Amino acid sequence: MEVSKKYIWDYDYKKINLRNRQAFLWYLSRLVNTGQLSKISKKELKDNYKYLDIDPTLKLMIGKYYAK
């Protein structure tokens, strides 16, 4: 996954290291919160949705989708 300037308007996107777990989860949360689910692989979303800082209702909906 590449960091895109389009979704990171308030930070220097070139300095974000997605190998850092906190930065990765922050970036995933940002993508979900901006409606960019198509930019996240299903595996990444399934494995990490519990840890995302997103709306609780959205988190519940994502969890129910992957509970199948």
C-alpha positions as CSV (number, residue, x, y, z in Angstrom):
1,M,0.0,0.0,0.0
2,E,1.3,3.4,-0.9
3,V,0.6,6.6,1.0
4,S,-1.2,9.1,-1.1
5,K,-1.1,12.9,-0.8
6,K,-4.7,13.0,-1.7
7,Y,-5.7,11.5,1.7
8,I,-3.0,13.1,3.8
9,W,-3.4,16.8,3.4
10,D,-2.3,17.7,6.9
11,Y,1.0,15.8,7.2
12,D,4.1,15.4,5.0
13,Y,3.0,12.2,3.4
14,K,6.5,11.3,2.2
15,K,7.6,10.8,5.8
16,I,4.9,8.4,6.8
17,N,6.3,4.9,7.4
18,L,3.6,2.3,6.9
19,R,5.9,-0.4,8.4
20,N,5.3,1.4,11.7
21,R,2.1,-0.3,13.2
22,Q,0.7,3.0,14.6
23,A,1.2,4.9,11.4
24,F,-0.3,2.0,9.4
25,L,-3.4,1.9,11.6
26,W,-3.7,5.7,11.5
27,Y,-3.5,5.6,7.7
28,L,-6.1,2.9,7.4
29,S,-8.4,4.8,9.7
30,R,-7.9,7.9,7.5
31,L,-8.8,5.9,4.4
32,V,-11.9,4.5,6.0
33,N,-13.0,7.8,7.4
34,T,-12.7,9.5,4.0
35,G,-14.6,6.7,2.3
36,Q,-11.7,5.2,0.4
37,L,-12.4,1.5,1.2
38,S,-11.4,0.5,-2.3
39,K,-7.8,1.6,-1.5
40,I,-7.6,-1.0,1.3
41,S,-7.3,-4.7,0.6
42,K,-10.0,-6.9,2.1
43,K,-7.3,-8.8,4.1
44,E,-5.9,-5.6,5.6
45,L,-9.3,-4.4,6.5
46,K,-10.4,-7.7,8.0
47,D,-7.2,-8.1,10.0
48,N,-7.1,-4.5,11.4
49,Y,-10.7,-3.1,11.6
50,K,-10.8,-3.8,15.4
51,Y,-7.9,-1.4,15.9
52,L,-9.1,1.4,13.7
53,D,-10.0,4.8,15.1
54,I,-13.3,5.1,13.2
55,D,-17.0,5.6,14.0
56,P,-18.2,2.8,16.2
57,T,-21.2,2.1,13.9
58,L,-19.0,1.8,10.9
59,K,-16.6,-0.5,12.9
60,L,-19.6,-2.7,13.8
61,M,-20.8,-2.8,10.2
62,I,-17.3,-3.8,8.9
63,G,-17.1,-6.4,11.7
64,K,-20.4,-7.9,10.7
65,Y,-19.4,-8.0,7.1
66,Y,-16.3,-10.0,7.9
67,A,-17.9,-12.3,10.5
68,K,-19.5,-14.3,7.6
